[in-house]
């Protein structure tokens, strides 16, 4: 679809398109062959809510990748929402790597070992054929050419990306419209949430990910080639 045309869509049109993508994916793969990635951030929480709106609940497993260095506020929000929404929460963590790695020293190695490897393992362990993510076109340069249905090889599965057409302002409009819960860090000046060593307060007037470690941002395409979001 034409991204420029989608930018003219109303929030209701964007919601409808996202719910259609989610409905068709979950109906196609079934509740046991598809999972959804959740970071505790605003985008992936919006995806969970869209699923909840469509099905009345979140009927598929939810994977949270735990690097061990998320903000305490994210862990607290994760546990609170998982209980309130009765999520089938899977916590993916590479405990072996955590015994030896120096967190954030080598950004590519750190993200690969603590995010990509446990994600891959979770997909394999659960025999998922598809994974839903909260990637958006306008969020990061390396994501601007993504498509809604994206086959991946390692391991073989399909990425379902239902909110590509949402912009940052759309996410917040959706959250306000439905009173969707979100992590309190956004009230403290953060615009994009990652791990503590690689996340700072964002600029209110600059890019959305201005508070992310810019060295890591520069290698985002390489990280995504390895299986990162």
Secondary structure, DSSP 4 states (H G I P E B T S, - for coil): --HHHHTTS-HHHHHHHHHHHHHHHHHHH-TTSEEEE--SSHHHHHHHHHHHHHHSS--SEEEEE--S-B-HHHHHHHHHHHHHTT--EEEE--HHHHTT--TTTSHHHHHIIIIIHHHHHHHHHTT-SEEEE---TTT-GGGTT--SEEEETTTTEEEEETTTT--HHHHHHHHHHHT----GGGGGT-SS--BGGGB-PPPSSS-TTTTB-HHHHHTHHHHHHTT--
